[in-house]
């Protein structure tokens, strides 16, 4: 039986992936941050699911979970590690509290490294374990390549994750462990319902960015609601990657891919700047194109 570790399985991509894998007979070690979610998913997924209670920023609890996983595997390697847990801090970089920026990097970047270091031996760094080396899949975002206003902290964390992944992939060639980036666009999940109820950060609402931030929030919410990909689409991609002998190094499952991914990466960056600023109202009153 194959075994995988997936972080952040309570909702969204993590939940859809844990469900798909468990239904295929793959044993899932899924990370959650509380016992109530652990009981709920244990009941939902059954015997092919083992909950791991940890926060990715808590190094001691992550290593404890890795020891728990090793005991279950009894000398065998993991098939894969999917680093999915994460969060998004919004706000303008010039007004964002530094502690919020640090929190973003702690969860989305440092936390990923903590998990990788804890589970790397089970993927094949420990050569005494039986089986083929596993794969690491790091869940990035379209923001890992394109940084949008009011998502600067999130984009910084995802740009960093992509750099970390590239260096890691080259380092882990020594052990036969592959590292793949999956960078989705908008995904249809319940998180957007919660986001609609939330107000923009106070420091934004009291600044010149108040109106552009509201426009941006509505644009993101409408895009996710109208054309966001089902989380199951990404879950199936993750399974495909683990099953592939030579997967690509990066995948970008993005809705309306030409307009949301291909075109922005083909146009000159200054053009993209202007288009975004025009749409959100970030141009000075006297600014004209050209």
N, C-alpha and C positions, 0 to 999 in steps of 0.2 A: 504494500500500500504506500502511495506517495503521501508526503506530509508537507504542508506549507505553513508559514507564519504570515498573518495579515494583520497589520495594525489598523486601529480605528474601524471596527466592524459594526458599530452600533447603528449606523445609518449609511445612506448613499452608496458609493462605489464599494466600500469595504463590506457592507452588509450584502449587497448583490453578489459580490465575489465569493464571500463565505458560503452563501446559499447555493450558488452554482457548483462550487467545488465539493461541498459536502454531499450534494445530490449526485455527484459523479463518483462518489466513493473515495474522495481524497480527504485525508484527515486535516482539518483546519485548526491551527492554534490561533485564536483571534484575540487581539488585545482590546480591552475596554477599561474604563476608569472607575466603574462602580459595580457592586455585587448585584444590584437589581437588574442591570442590563445583562450581566453574565447569566443569571438564572433564566431570564427571558429567552436569550439566544440558545442556551443549552436545551431548553424545552423545544424551541423552534427547529433547531438543526439536528438534534439527537446525538447518537453515539459517535458521529464523525466530526464532532466539534469539541474542542477543549478551550474554555475561556482562560485568558491570561490577564490578570488585573494589574495594570500599570499605566502610569503617565510617561510618555516618551522622554520627558525632561528629568525623570527621577532615575538616575543611573543605577542605584542599588536595587530598585524594584525591577528594572529591566533585566539586569543580570540574574536576579532571582528567577524571573520567568524563563530565561534561557536555560538555567539549570533544571527547572521543572520540565522543559521541553526535551532536554537531553536525556533525562531519566525515562521519559516515555519512549523515546526513539531507540533506546537500548543498543547503542553502538552504530546506529545508521545515520546517514546524512539526511538533511532536509532537501526537499525538491526545490523549494523556493522561499524567498522572503519578499513580501510585497509591502513596501513602506508607503502606506496610504494616509495615516493619521496626520492631521494638519488643521490649521485654522487661518482666518483672514482678519487682519487689522486694517481698518479703513481710515483715511484721513489725509490731509495735505501734509507733506513732509516738513514744511516750514513751521507748522503749528502743532504737529503731533508730539505728545509727551514722549520723551526718549525711552521711558520705561515700557511704553507700548511697543515701540520699535524693537527694543531688546526682547520683549516677550515673543514677538513675531519670529525673530531669528532663533530664539531658544526652542520653540516648538517645531518650526518647519525646516530648520537646518541643523542646529546642534542636536536636537532630539533624534533626527534621522541617523546621525553619526553614532549616537549612543546605541541605538538599536542595531545598527550594522556591526559595530564592534562586539556587541554581546552575542550575536547569532552567527558571525562569520565562521567560528570554528565548526559549527554544525553544518555549514554549507560546503565545507571542504578544506578550510584552512587547517583543521585538525586532520592530518592525512591518515590517522589510525582508524577513522570511521569508515564503515562499509558503504558502498554505493558510488554513483556518479556525482560529481560536484553539482551543486544547485545553482540557481540563478537569483539575482537580486533585481527586482523591478521597483524603481523609484517613481512615485506618482508626482509629476510636475504639473504644469499648466501652460496654457497659451501665454500666460504671464512670465513663463520661463524664458521667452524670447522677446515678447513685446510688452513694454511697461506702460500701463495706462494711468491717467491722472487719478489721484485719490486711492490708488492701490500700490503706491510706491514701496511700502514696507513689505507687502505680500510679494510683489514682483522681485524685490531684492532677495527675499528668501528663496524664491523659485529659480532665479538666475544662479544663485549660489548652489542650490541643489543640483542643477545641471552641470556646473563646473565640478562639483564634488563627484558626481556620477562618472564624468569622463575620466578624471584622474583615477578613480577607484577601479573603473573597468580595465584600465591599463595596468594598474598594480596587481589586480587579481588574476590576470592572465597566468601568472606563476602557478596558481592553484586550479586553473581551468574553470573558474567561476565567472560567469558572464554578468554584466550589469546593463540593464536596459531602462531607458526613460520612456514613460508614457505621459503625454502632456495633453490632457483633454481640454476642450472648450467647455461651454456651459452644459451642465448636467441637470436633468429634471429630478430634483429631490425636494423633500419637505423643508429643507433649509431655507428655500426662497420664501416660503410662507412666513417663516419667522423673520426673515430679513425685511419683508414688507412692513412688519409691525414695528420695527426698530427705527428710531430717529437717527439722523446723521449726528456724528460726534459734536459735542457742544462747542468745541473750539472752531469747528467749521461753520456752524450756524451763526456764529457771531463775527464771521470774517467776510471778506470779499468773495470767498469761494462758496457762500451759502447756496446761491441759485445754481451755479454749475454743478455742485455736488448733488443737488436734488435731481437735476436733469440726468446726470450720470447714473444715479441710483435707479431711476425709473427706466432708463434705457437697458441697464443690465437685467433688471427684473423682467421686463417685457421680452427680452431676447431669450432668457432662460425658460420662461413660461411658454413662449410660442414655438421655439425651435430647439430647445435643449435636448441633448441626447439622453435616452434612458440609461440609467446606471448599468443595466444588464448588458448594454452594448460594450461598455468598457470591461465588464467582467468577462465576457466572452473573448475579448482581445487578450486579456491577461492570461487566460487559459491557453489560448493559441500560442502566445509567446513561450510559456513554460513547456509546451509540447514541441516547439520548433527546435531543430538542431542548430540552425544558424539564423536567429531572428535579427531584424534590423536593430541598430543601436538606439533609435528613437522613433516613436509613433505619435501622431497628432490626431486623435479622433475629435474632430471639430465640426459642429453643425454648420451648414452653408459654407463649406470649407474654402471655396474660391474667394468669397468676399470677406470672410472672417480670419483667413490664414494666408492663402496664397497671395492675394493682391496686396495686403499690407506689407508683406515681406519682399514684394517686387518693386513697389514704389519707392522713390527717394524718401528718406526719413523726414526731411523738411516738409514734404507734401503731406505725409501722414500727420505730422504735427499740426499743420494748418487745418486739415480736415477734422481732426479731433477737436481742436480749439473752436472751430466754427460751429460744430454741432453742439458743444457744451456751453458755449458762451464764454470762452476763455480769452477771446481776442480783445485788446484795448479798443475803445470806441472809435479811435481814428485809424485802426489798422485795416489796410486793404491788401488783398492778395497781390503779390508782385511789387 
